[in-house]
Amino acid sequence: MELTNARRLASEYLRLGGHRRVVIDDNQTSIRSWEEEPAEAEAFWKQNVETLAPERQREVELFLPTINRA
């Protein structure tokens, strides 16, 4: 199965040790991070995710681990 670009970005970010988590509330997303991230993960996020249009950023965020209850 082919991975979407959003899935690839999220997977690579997590592989680099990224700690951000998504919160989904009323179909809106926000990102939380309580731990300092490795420099590589932070740089990857800034270069590859923060530069995306908001709707594309949301697609990446939805592939991050969530803190929402099931």
LUMVEX-467972 format. One record per residue: residue number from 1; residue in three letters; chain; x, y, z negated of N, C-alpha, C in turn. Coordinates in Angstrom, 2 decimals, padded with zeros to 5 digits. Atoms other than C-alpha are relative to their C-alpha. Example, Ala and Ser with C-alpha at 12.3 -4.5 7.8 and 13.67 -1.06 7.14 Angstrom:
<marfis>
+-----+------+-------+---------+---------+---------+---------+---------+---------+---------+---------+---------+
:  nr : rest : kette :     n_u :     n_v :     n_w :    ca_u :    ca_v :    ca_w :     c_u :     c_v :     c_w :
+-----+------+-------+---------+---------+---------+---------+---------+---------+---------+---------+---------+
:   1 :  ALA :     A :  000.89 : -001.19 :  000.00 :  012.30 : -004.50 : -007.80 :  000.90 :  001.20 :  000.00 :
:   2 :  SER :     A : -000.82 : -001.19 :  000.06 :  013.67 : -001.06 : -007.14 : -000.77 :  001.09 : -000.73 :
+-----+------+-------+---------+---------+---------+---------+---------+---------+---------+---------+---------+
</marfis>
This chain:
<marfis>
+-----+------+-------+---------+---------+---------+---------+---------+---------+---------+---------+---------+
:  nr : rest : kette :     n_u :     n_v :     n_w :    ca_u :    ca_v :    ca_w :     c_u :     c_v :     c_w :
+-----+------+-------+---------+---------+---------+---------+---------+---------+---------+---------+---------+
:   1 :  MET :     A :  000.84 : -001.17 :  000.00 :  000.00 :  000.00 :  000.00 :  000.88 :  001.24 :  000.00 :
:   2 :  GLU :     A : -000.78 : -001.22 : -000.12 :  001.35 :  003.38 :  000.99 : -000.32 :  000.96 : -001.14 :
:   3 :  LEU :     A :  000.19 : -000.98 :  001.06 :  001.88 :  005.87 : -001.81 : -000.23 :  001.38 :  000.60 :
:   4 :  THR :     A :  000.21 : -001.37 : -000.45 :  000.54 :  009.37 : -001.37 :  001.18 :  000.85 : -000.44 :
:   5 :  ASN :     A : -001.07 : -000.90 :  000.38 :  002.95 :  012.28 : -001.58 : -000.14 :  000.38 : -001.47 :
:   6 :  ALA :     A :  000.22 : -000.37 :  001.40 :  001.37 :  013.29 : -004.92 :  000.44 : -001.13 : -000.91 :
:   7 :  ARG :     A : -000.39 :  001.16 :  000.81 :  001.90 :  009.78 : -006.29 :  001.51 : -000.15 : -000.03 :
:   8 :  ARG :     A : -001.46 :  000.09 : -000.07 :  005.51 :  009.74 : -005.10 :  000.65 :  001.06 : -000.88 :
:   9 :  LEU :     A : -000.56 : -001.08 :  000.83 :  006.20 :  013.11 : -006.76 : -000.14 : -000.31 : -001.48 :
:  10 :  ALA :     A :  000.23 :  000.31 :  001.42 :  004.64 :  012.06 : -010.06 :  000.88 : -001.17 : -000.44 :
:  11 :  SER :     A : -000.82 :  001.17 :  000.35 :  006.46 :  008.71 : -010.03 :  001.47 :  000.38 : -000.15 :
:  12 :  GLU :     A : -001.41 : -000.41 :  000.08 :  009.83 :  010.31 : -009.35 :  000.24 :  000.87 : -001.23 :
:  13 :  TYR :     A : -000.11 : -000.84 :  001.19 :  009.27 :  012.92 : -012.05 :  000.07 : -000.86 : -001.26 :
:  14 :  LEU :     A :  000.00 :  000.88 :  001.16 :  008.47 :  010.20 : -014.59 :  001.25 : -000.87 : -000.04 :
:  15 :  ARG :     A : -001.22 :  000.79 : -000.07 :  011.41 :  008.09 : -013.40 :  001.20 :  000.79 : -000.53 :
:  16 :  LEU :     A : -001.08 : -000.87 :  000.47 :  013.68 :  011.05 : -014.16 : -000.10 :  000.30 : -001.50 :
:  17 :  GLY :     A :  000.15 : -000.16 :  001.45 :  012.39 :  011.01 : -017.74 : -000.93 :  001.11 : -000.42 :
:  18 :  GLY :     A :  000.94 : -001.07 :  000.32 :  009.70 :  013.69 : -017.56 : -001.01 : -000.42 : -001.06 :
:  19 :  HIS :     A :  000.89 :  000.29 :  001.12 :  007.43 :  013.93 : -020.61 : -001.36 :  000.68 :  000.10 :
:  20 :  ARG :     A :  001.28 : -000.72 : -000.09 :  004.53 :  016.08 : -019.38 : -001.16 : -000.99 :  000.07 :
:  21 :  ARG :     A :  001.22 :  000.80 :  000.00 :  001.04 :  014.70 : -019.92 : -001.14 :  000.88 :  000.49 :
:  22 :  VAL :     A :  001.15 : -000.74 : -000.50 : -002.22 :  015.73 : -018.29 : -001.16 : -000.12 : -000.98 :
:  23 :  VAL :     A :  001.25 : -000.02 :  000.75 : -005.35 :  016.74 : -020.16 : -001.09 :  000.31 :  001.02 :
:  24 :  ILE :     A :  001.10 : -000.20 : -000.93 : -008.58 :  016.44 : -018.19 : -001.24 :  000.31 : -000.81 :
:  25 :  ASP :     A :  001.17 : -000.43 :  000.75 : -011.56 :  018.37 : -019.52 : -000.95 :  000.68 :  000.97 :
:  26 :  ASP :     A :  000.99 : -000.54 : -000.94 : -014.71 :  019.07 : -017.51 :  000.56 :  000.13 :  001.41 :
:  27 :  ASN :     A : -000.59 :  000.08 : -001.33 : -012.81 :  018.08 : -014.36 :  001.07 :  001.06 :  000.25 :
:  28 :  GLN :     A : -001.11 : -000.94 : -000.09 : -010.14 :  020.72 : -015.06 :  001.22 : -000.66 : -000.61 :
:  29 :  THR :     A : -001.22 :  000.60 :  000.54 : -006.53 :  019.71 : -015.64 :  000.89 :  001.06 : -000.62 :
:  30 :  SER :     A : -001.07 : -000.84 :  000.55 : -003.84 :  021.21 : -017.82 :  001.11 : -000.95 : -000.44 :
:  31 :  ILE :     A : -001.18 :  000.80 :  000.31 : -000.36 :  020.00 : -018.68 :  000.48 :  000.33 : -001.41 :
:  32 :  ARG :     A : -000.55 : -000.15 :  001.35 :  001.05 :  019.44 : -022.16 :  001.35 : -000.70 : -000.05 :
:  33 :  SER :     A : -001.30 :  000.62 :  000.23 :  004.60 :  018.69 : -023.21 :  000.48 :  000.39 : -001.38 :
:  34 :  TRP :     A : -000.44 : -000.26 :  001.37 :  005.80 :  018.33 : -026.78 :  001.48 : -000.27 : -000.19 :
:  35 :  GLU :     A : -001.41 :  000.35 :  000.11 :  009.30 :  017.09 : -026.11 :  000.80 :  000.71 :  001.08 :
:  36 :  GLU :     A : -000.89 : -000.58 : -001.00 :  012.25 :  018.65 : -024.34 :  000.27 : -001.06 :  001.07 :
:  37 :  GLU :     A : -000.19 :  000.92 : -001.10 :  012.70 :  017.11 : -020.92 :  001.46 : -000.06 :  000.43 :
:  38 :  PRO :     A : -001.33 :  000.04 : -000.61 :  015.88 :  015.90 : -019.28 :  000.10 :  001.09 :  001.08 :
:  39 :  ALA :     A : -000.21 : -001.08 : -000.98 :  017.36 :  018.62 : -017.06 : -000.43 : -000.41 :  001.40 :
:  40 :  GLU :     A :  000.35 :  000.46 : -001.34 :  016.84 :  016.49 : -013.95 : -001.51 :  000.01 :  000.22 :
:  41 :  ALA :     A :  001.45 :  000.02 : -000.11 :  013.12 :  016.05 : -014.62 : -000.56 :  001.42 :  000.08 :
:  42 :  GLU :     A :  000.45 : -001.40 :  000.00 :  012.63 :  019.76 : -015.37 :  000.28 :  000.65 :  001.35 :
:  43 :  ALA :     A : -000.36 : -000.58 : -001.30 :  014.48 :  020.78 : -012.20 : -000.88 : -000.58 :  001.11 :
:  44 :  PHE :     A :  000.85 :  000.63 : -001.01 :  012.52 :  018.26 : -010.13 : -001.40 :  000.61 : -000.02 :
:  45 :  TRP :     A :  001.34 : -000.57 :  000.13 :  009.19 :  019.61 : -011.48 : -000.05 :  001.41 :  000.59 :
:  46 :  LYS :     A : -000.02 : -001.38 : -000.48 :  010.15 :  023.21 : -010.78 :  000.18 :  000.10 :  001.50 :
:  47 :  GLN :     A : -000.28 : -000.06 : -001.43 :  011.45 :  022.52 : -007.28 : -001.06 : -000.66 :  000.87 :
:  48 :  ASN :     A :  000.88 :  000.80 : -000.85 :  008.87 :  020.02 : -006.08 : -001.48 :  000.07 : -000.33 :
:  49 :  VAL :     A :  001.40 : -000.04 :  000.39 :  005.64 :  020.52 : -008.01 : -000.49 :  001.44 : -000.17 :
:  50 :  GLU :     A :  000.43 : -001.39 :  000.23 :  005.47 :  024.15 : -009.15 : -000.08 :  000.81 :  001.29 :
:  51 :  THR :     A :  000.03 : -000.72 : -001.28 :  006.04 :  025.24 : -005.54 : -001.20 : -000.36 :  000.87 :
:  52 :  LEU :     A :  001.17 :  000.43 : -000.77 :  002.91 :  023.44 : -004.32 : -001.18 :  000.94 : -000.23 :
:  53 :  ALA :     A :  001.27 : -000.73 :  000.18 : -000.48 :  025.08 : -003.82 : -000.72 : -000.61 : -001.21 :
:  54 :  PRO :     A :  000.66 :  000.50 :  001.21 : -002.68 :  024.76 : -006.94 : -000.76 : -001.31 :  000.19 :
:  55 :  GLU :     A :  000.76 :  001.24 : -000.19 : -004.87 :  022.03 : -005.45 :  000.94 : -001.20 :  000.19 :
:  56 :  ARG :     A : -000.99 :  001.07 : -000.15 : -001.77 :  019.97 : -004.54 :  000.68 : -000.29 : -001.34 :
:  57 :  GLN :     A : -000.55 :  000.21 :  001.35 : -000.31 :  020.51 : -008.03 : -000.94 : -000.88 : -000.81 :
:  58 :  ARG :     A :  001.00 :  000.78 :  000.74 : -003.54 :  019.12 : -009.47 :  000.06 : -001.47 :  000.40 :
:  59 :  GLU :     A : -000.09 :  001.38 : -000.46 : -003.20 :  016.00 : -007.32 :  001.18 : -000.72 : -000.68 :
:  60 :  VAL :     A : -001.16 :  000.59 :  000.67 :  000.28 :  015.38 : -008.80 : -000.32 : -000.21 : -001.48 :
:  61 :  GLU :     A :  000.33 :  000.07 :  001.42 : -000.96 :  016.10 : -012.34 : -000.88 : -001.20 : -000.31 :
:  62 :  LEU :     A :  000.92 :  001.11 :  000.25 : -003.68 :  013.46 : -012.00 :  000.70 : -001.36 : -000.03 :
:  63 :  PHE :     A : -000.77 :  001.23 :  000.06 : -000.97 :  010.81 : -011.60 :  000.90 : -000.09 : -001.23 :
:  64 :  LEU :     A : -000.76 :  000.04 :  001.24 :  000.73 :  011.74 : -014.88 : -000.78 : -000.75 : -001.06 :
:  65 :  PRO :     A :  000.73 :  000.62 :  001.11 : -000.10 :  009.84 : -018.05 : -000.92 :  001.02 : -000.65 :
:  66 :  THR :     A :  000.98 : -000.90 :  000.60 : -003.15 :  011.32 : -019.76 : -000.02 : -000.15 : -001.51 :
:  67 :  ILE :     A :  000.20 :  000.08 :  001.44 : -003.77 :  012.14 : -023.38 : -001.48 : -000.11 : -000.34 :
:  68 :  ASN :     A :  001.43 :  000.16 :  000.21 : -007.51 :  011.80 : -022.90 : -000.31 : -001.40 : -000.51 :
:  69 :  ARG :     A :  000.44 :  001.33 :  000.44 : -009.33 :  008.98 : -024.57 : -000.72 : -000.69 :  001.13 :
:  70 :  ALA :     A :  000.64 :  000.78 : -001.07 : -010.62 :  006.21 : -022.36 : -001.51 : -000.02 : -000.18 :
+-----+------+-------+---------+---------+---------+---------+---------+---------+---------+---------+---------+
</marfis>
